[in-house]
Amino acid sequence: MELKRITHHLTVMMLLVLPGMAFGQESTKVMTLEETIEYAMTNNISIKNAFLNIADAEQQIFERRATGIPQVNGTVNYQRYLQVPVQPLPTALVEFIRVLNPNGEVQTEGSFFLRNNFNAGINLEAMIFEGSYFVALKAARAYRNFVQQELVSQKREVKNNVINAFLPVVLVNTNLEILDKNIGNLEKLLNETKELYKAGFVEQLDIDRQELSLLNLKTERDNLVRQKENAMSALKFAMGHPIDEALTVAGRLEDMEMEVGDEDLVADINYSGRPEMGLADLNIELNELNLRLNKSYYLPSIRGNGAYTYSFQGNTFKDGFWAPSAYVGLNLNVPIFDGFDKKAKVQRVKIDLEEAANQKTDLRRGITLEVQTGRTNYLSAREKLESQRKNLSLAERIYNTTQIKYKEGVGSSLEVTQAEQSLYTSQSNYLTALYDVIKAKSDLEQALGK
């Protein structure tokens, strides 16, 4: 019985503890570069706002179209005079009443109002002709195309920002991998040196030098960990990912594509591949429509209107009377002179149109410069990478040789320390060159609109 009771208590404790352990574990998302970009396409705030702008542009089209549809409104109005207004009667009317009633009292004041007044009616107003209507409707549709192109441009910008934020994280991760490997190798060498010291083959100075190198590596690792936190926060921000939620990136610099196709280095620039050029064309189109819109204000406009009203008047609701009325009409508005207001607006729009054309020209020149700079930077970075790869291979060979000599007793710890520093410098230079060529490739593809 005692054994059963103990087993029961252990089972209850496990049931209580295990769920807490499960809930206490925080799941970490692991994402590749492609997955971070895909995540940003649906979670970045700028892209969400771009979709909202498209929805707003759709409603602007409905709003503009509604101005050309007949408008029907119903009106109800009730008015009761608490004190009926009194007005003086015309002198001729007073004299006429005196002639009809020479012996009676003649009132010189009177009221033409009844206490209760009630009106109910339906009003109709319709646009028959207005030159600005169809131009404004076309401009609203063109604006929708503009914000849709803005979405394309925004997606490209967000993608580029994610790539630019992802690469530093991968660089730090790769640095940490190499640094951990160096720390492991140095700790192993330090342990061997301590054993040699016990045997009397090396001095305390040899141990001190290696411990100093190990301490510097661990300090550098701590700095890299803090840099990784900052780089990861920047990546989360670019993605639209919650800053306080855990995230891990997958990938190493060596595994990332570095080569650029020959056509990207020598082919003519495809300017239409950049969404900014589409925005520039749509901006010109919008300014042209705005010019047509302002010129259309010189045209006359015709609007039709009509109403049906049912009115009641009386001092009480029993002795009053109902009076229906209805009418239809046309309203012609012909602009004649407005103090040159429309002329000034037309001139301003022409200036805006010329400015939009200049912006497109300047954008084309800027793209040309970006592509040329991107190609030059990529070729330079690739050449530098090849040089640093050779330097790293040579530094590794020197380091391995000095370690062998040191273990065999024909080399000094100073030579090992110098070889270590040369190796670490070569490793750092190689990673920087590797990062630069990947970044240069990305910048060139961005400049080409890919």
C-alpha positions in Angstrom: 0.0 0.0 0.0 2.8 2.4 0.8 4.4 1.7 -2.6 1.1 2.5 -4.3 0.7 5.7 -2.4 4.2 6.9 -3.4 3.6 6.0 -7.0 0.3 7.9 -7.0 2.0 11.0 -5.5 4.8 10.9 -8.2 2.2 10.6 -10.9 0.3 13.6 -9.7 3.5 15.6 -9.4 4.5 14.7 -13.0 1.1 15.7 -14.3 1.5 19.1 -12.5 5.1 19.7 -13.6 5.1 18.5 -17.2 2.5 21.0 -18.5 4.3 23.8 -16.9 7.5 22.7 -18.6 5.7 22.5 -21.9 4.2 25.9 -21.6 7.5 27.4 -20.4 9.3 26.4 -23.6 9.2 29.2 -26.2 9.0 28.0 -29.8 11.5 29.7 -32.1 10.7 30.3 -35.7 13.5 29.4 -38.1 13.4 31.3 -41.4 15.4 31.3 -44.6 15.9 34.5 -46.6 13.0 33.5 -48.9 10.7 32.9 -45.9 11.6 36.2 -44.3 10.7 38.0 -47.6 7.4 36.1 -47.8 6.6 36.9 -44.2 7.3 40.6 -44.9 4.9 40.7 -47.9 1.9 40.1 -45.6 3.1 41.6 -42.3 5.1 44.8 -43.1 3.1 47.9 -42.2 4.0 49.8 -45.4 2.6 47.0 -47.5 -0.6 46.9 -45.4 -1.0 50.6 -45.9 -0.4 50.2 -49.6 -3.4 47.8 -49.8 -5.5 50.3 -47.8 -4.6 53.0 -50.3 -5.9 50.8 -53.1 -9.1 50.2 -51.3 -9.4 54.0 -50.8 -8.8 54.6 -54.5 -11.6 52.1 -55.3 -14.0 54.1 -53.1 -12.9 57.3 -54.8 -14.0 55.9 -58.1 -17.5 55.1 -56.7 -17.6 58.6 -55.1 -16.7 60.3 -58.4 -19.2 58.1 -60.3 -22.0 59.0 -57.8 -21.8 62.7 -58.8 -23.2 61.9 -62.2 -26.1 59.7 -60.9 -29.5 61.5 -60.3 -29.8 62.5 -56.6 -33.1 62.0 -54.9 -33.8 63.6 -51.5 -36.9 63.7 -49.3 -37.7 66.7 -47.1 -40.2 67.1 -44.2 -40.7 70.4 -42.4 -43.1 71.4 -39.7 -43.5 74.9 -38.2 -45.9 76.2 -35.6 -46.1 79.9 -34.7 -46.4 80.5 -31.0 -47.1 84.1 -31.8 -48.4 84.8 -35.3 -46.5 87.6 -37.0 -48.5 90.8 -37.6 -47.8 93.3 -40.4 -49.2 96.8 -41.1 -51.8 96.8 -43.9 -51.2 98.9 -47.0 -52.7 102.4 -46.7 -54.8 101.9 -49.9 -56.3 98.7 -48.5 -57.2 100.5 -45.1 -58.9 103.4 -47.0 -60.8 100.9 -49.1 -62.1 99.1 -46.0 -63.2 102.5 -44.5 -65.2 103.2 -47.6 -66.9 99.9 -47.3 -67.5 100.2 -43.6 -67.6 104.0 -42.8 -69.1 103.5 -39.3 -67.1 100.5 -38.2 -63.6 100.1 -36.7 -60.9 99.6 -39.2 -57.9 97.5 -38.4 -54.6 98.9 -39.7 -52.7 95.7 -38.9 -53.2 92.1 -40.0 -51.6 88.6 -40.2 -51.1 86.6 -43.3 -49.8 83.5 -41.5 -51.5 80.5 -40.0 -50.2 78.8 -36.8 -49.5 75.4 -38.3 -47.4 74.9 -41.4 -46.3 71.4 -42.7 -44.4 70.6 -45.8 -43.3 67.2 -47.2 -41.7 66.6 -50.6 -39.3 64.8 -52.9 -36.5 66.6 -54.7 -34.7 65.3 -57.8 -31.5 66.7 -59.2 -29.6 65.2 -62.2 -26.5 66.1 -64.1 -27.3 66.4 -67.8 -23.9 67.8 -69.0 -20.8 68.7 -67.2 -17.4 68.6 -69.0 -15.4 67.8 -65.9 -17.4 64.6 -65.0 -15.9 62.1 -67.4 -12.4 63.5 -67.1 -12.6 63.4 -63.3 -13.8 59.8 -63.4 -11.0 58.8 -65.7 -8.5 60.6 -63.3 -9.9 58.6 -60.4 -9.3 55.3 -62.3 -5.8 56.5 -63.2 -5.1 57.2 -59.6 -6.2 53.6 -58.7 -3.6 52.4 -61.2 -1.1 54.7 -59.6 -1.6 53.3 -56.1 -1.5 49.7 -57.5 1.9 50.5 -59.0 2.9 52.0 -55.7 2.1 48.6 -54.1 4.5 47.0 -56.5 7.2 49.5 -55.7 6.5 49.2 -52.0 6.9 45.4 -52.2 10.2 45.8 -54.0 11.4 48.3 -51.4 10.4 46.0 -48.5 12.1 43.0 -50.2 15.3 45.0 -50.6 15.1 46.2 -46.9 14.6 42.6 -45.7 17.6 41.4 -47.8 19.8 44.2 -46.5 18.8 43.4 -42.9 19.1 39.7 -43.3 22.7 39.7 -44.6 24.2 41.3 -41.5 22.5 38.6 -39.3 24.0 35.8 -41.4 27.4 37.6 -41.3 27.4 37.7 -37.5 26.2 34.0 -37.3 29.0 32.9 -39.6 31.5 35.0 -37.6 30.3 33.3 -34.4 30.7 29.9 -36.0 34.3 30.6 -36.9 35.0 32.3 -33.6 33.6 29.3 -31.7 35.9 27.0 -33.7 38.9 29.3 -33.0 38.0 29.3 -29.3 37.8 25.5 -29.3 41.1 25.1 -31.0 42.8 27.6 -28.7 41.4 25.9 -25.6 42.7 22.6 -26.8 46.1 24.1 -27.5 46.1 25.8 -24.1 45.4 22.5 -22.3 48.3 20.8 -24.2 50.5 23.7 -23.3 49.7 23.4 -19.6 50.6 19.7 -19.8 53.9 20.7 -21.5 54.5 23.2 -18.7 54.0 20.6 -16.1 56.6 18.5 -17.9 58.9 21.4 -17.9 59.1 21.9 -21.7 57.5 25.4 -21.9 57.4 28.6 -19.8 54.6 30.3 -17.9 54.8 33.0 -20.5 53.6 30.6 -23.2 50.5 29.9 -21.1 49.9 33.6 -20.4 50.0 34.5 -24.1 47.5 31.8 -25.0 45.2 32.7 -22.1 45.3 36.3 -23.3 44.4 35.3 -26.8 41.6 33.2 -25.5 40.3 36.0 -23.3 40.3 38.4 -26.3 38.4 35.8 -28.4 35.7 35.4 -25.8 35.4 39.2 -25.4 35.0 39.5 -29.2 32.4 36.8 -29.1 30.4 38.7 -26.4 30.5 41.8 -28.6 29.3 39.7 -31.6 26.3 38.4 -29.6 25.2 41.9 -28.8 25.7 42.9 -32.4 23.5 40.0 -33.4 20.7 41.2 -31.1 20.7 44.6 -32.8 20.9 43.1 -36.3 18.1 40.7 -35.5 15.9 43.6 -34.2 16.5 45.5 -37.4 15.5 42.4 -39.4 12.3 41.9 -37.4 11.4 45.6 -38.0 12.0 45.3 -41.7 9.8 42.2 -41.8 7.0 43.6 -39.7 7.8 40.8 -37.1 7.1 41.4 -33.4 10.3 42.6 -31.9 9.9 40.7 -28.6 9.2 37.4 -30.3 12.0 34.9 -30.9 13.3 34.4 -34.4 16.2 32.5 -35.9 17.6 32.8 -39.4 18.9 29.8 -41.4 21.8 30.1 -43.8 25.5 30.7 -44.1 27.3 33.2 -46.3 29.2 30.5 -48.0 26.0 28.9 -49.1 24.4 32.0 -50.6 24.5 32.6 -54.4 27.2 35.1 -55.4 27.4 34.8 -59.1 25.8 37.4 -61.4 24.9 36.4 -65.0 27.0 37.9 -67.8 23.9 39.6 -69.3 23.5 41.6 -66.1 27.0 42.9 -66.4 26.9 43.9 -70.1 23.3 44.0 -71.4 21.4 47.2 -72.0 19.4 48.5 -69.0 15.7 47.5 -68.9 14.3 50.6 -67.4 10.8 49.3 -67.4 11.9 46.6 -64.9 12.0 49.3 -62.2 8.5 50.0 -60.8 9.6 53.6 -60.2 9.5 54.2 -63.9 5.9 53.0 -64.0 5.1 55.4 -61.2 6.8 58.2 -63.1 4.7 57.4 -66.3 1.5 57.3 -64.2 2.4 60.6 -62.5 2.7 62.2 -65.9 -0.7 60.7 -66.9 -2.3 62.1 -63.8 -1.0 65.5 -64.5 -2.3 65.4 -68.1 -5.7 64.4 -66.8 -5.6 67.2 -64.3 -4.8 69.6 -67.1 -7.8 68.4 -69.1 -10.0 68.7 -65.9 -9.1 72.3 -65.3 -9.7 73.2 -69.0 -13.1 71.5 -68.8 -14.2 74.1 -66.3 -14.5 76.6 -69.2 -17.4 74.6 -70.6 -21.0 75.3 -69.6 -22.9 72.8 -67.4 -26.5 71.8 -67.5 -28.4 70.3 -64.6 -32.0 69.2 -64.3 -34.1 69.4 -61.2 -37.7 68.7 -60.1 -39.7 68.5 -56.9 -43.1 67.5 -55.7 -44.4 69.0 -52.4 -47.5 68.6 -50.3 -48.1 71.4 -47.9 -50.6 72.0 -45.1 -51.5 75.4 -43.5 -54.1 76.1 -40.8 -54.5 77.4 -37.3 -55.6 73.9 -36.2 -55.3 70.6 -37.9 -59.1 70.4 -38.4 -59.7 73.6 -40.3 -56.6 73.8 -42.4 -56.0 72.9 -46.0 -53.6 70.8 -48.1 -51.9 72.2 -51.2 -49.9 70.0 -53.5 -47.3 71.5 -55.9 -44.8 70.1 -58.4 -42.2 71.5 -60.8 -39.4 70.6 -63.2 -36.6 72.8 -64.4 -33.2 73.2 -66.1 -30.2 75.1 -64.8 -27.6 76.3 -67.3 -24.4 77.6 -65.9 -22.1 79.4 -68.4 -18.7 80.6 -67.1 -18.0 84.1 -68.4 -15.4 85.8 -66.3 -13.7 84.6 -63.0 -10.9 87.0 -62.7 -8.5 84.7 -64.6 -8.8 82.1 -61.8 -9.1 79.1 -64.1 -6.3 80.4 -66.3 -3.9 80.5 -63.4 -4.9 77.0 -62.3 -4.3 75.7 -65.9 -0.8 77.3 -65.9 0.0 75.8 -62.6 -1.0 72.3 -63.8 1.2 72.8 -66.9 4.1 73.6 -64.6 3.4 70.4 -62.6 3.3 68.4 -65.8 6.7 69.7 -66.9 8.1 69.0 -63.5 6.8 65.4 -63.7 8.5 64.9 -67.0 11.8 66.3 -65.6 11.5 63.9 -62.7 11.1 60.9 -65.0 14.2 62.0 -67.0 16.2 62.4 -63.7 15.0 59.0 -62.5 16.2 57.4 -65.7 19.6 59.0 -65.3 19.7 57.8 -61.6 18.9 54.3 -62.6 21.7 54.4 -65.2 24.1 55.5 -62.5 22.9 52.9 -60.0 23.4 50.1 -62.6 26.9 51.3 -63.6 28.0 51.7 -60.0 26.5 48.3 -59.1 28.4 46.6 -61.9 31.7 48.2 -60.9 31.2 47.4 -57.2 30.4 43.8 -57.9 33.4 43.2 -60.1 35.7 44.9 -57.5 34.2 42.9 -54.7 34.6 39.6 -56.6 38.2 40.3 -57.3 38.8 41.2 -53.6 37.1 38.0 -52.5 39.5 35.9 -54.7 42.5 37.7 -53.2 41.2 37.3 -49.6 40.4 33.6 -50.2 44.1 33.0 -51.2 45.3 35.0 -48.1 43.1 32.9 -45.9 44.5 29.7 -47.3 48.0 30.9 -46.8 47.3 32.0 -43.2 45.8 28.6 -42.4 48.8 26.8 -43.7 51.2 29.1 -41.7 49.1 28.6 -38.6 49.1 24.8 -38.9 52.9 24.8 -39.5 53.6 26.9 -36.5 51.5 24.7 -34.3 53.3 21.6 -35.5 56.7 23.3 -34.9 55.6 24.4 -31.4 54.4 21.0 -30.4 57.7 19.4 -31.6 59.6 21.9 -29.6 61.3 23.7 -32.5 59.0 26.8 -32.5 58.1 29.5 -30.0 54.8 30.5 -28.6 55.4 34.0 -30.0 55.3 32.5 -33.5 52.1 30.7 -32.7 50.5 33.9 -31.4 51.6 35.9 -34.4 50.2 33.2 -36.7 46.9 33.2 -34.7 46.5 36.9 -35.2 47.3 36.6 -38.9 44.7 33.8 -39.2 42.0 35.7 -37.3 42.7 38.8 -39.4 42.5 36.8 -42.7 39.3 35.1 -41.5 37.7 38.5 -40.8 38.9 40.0 -44.1 37.6 36.9 -46.0 34.2 37.1 -44.3 34.0 40.9 -45.0 34.9 40.3 -48.7 32.4 37.5 -48.9 29.7 39.7 -47.4 30.7 42.6 -49.8 30.3 40.4 -52.9 26.9 39.1 -51.8 25.8 42.6 -50.9 27.1 43.9 -54.2 25.2 41.2 -56.1 22.1 42.1 -54.3 22.5 45.9 -54.9 23.1 45.2 -58.6 20.0 43.1 -58.9 18.0 45.8 -57.1 19.4 48.4 -59.5 18.3 46.2 -62.4 14.8 45.8 -61.0 15.0 42.1 -60.2 
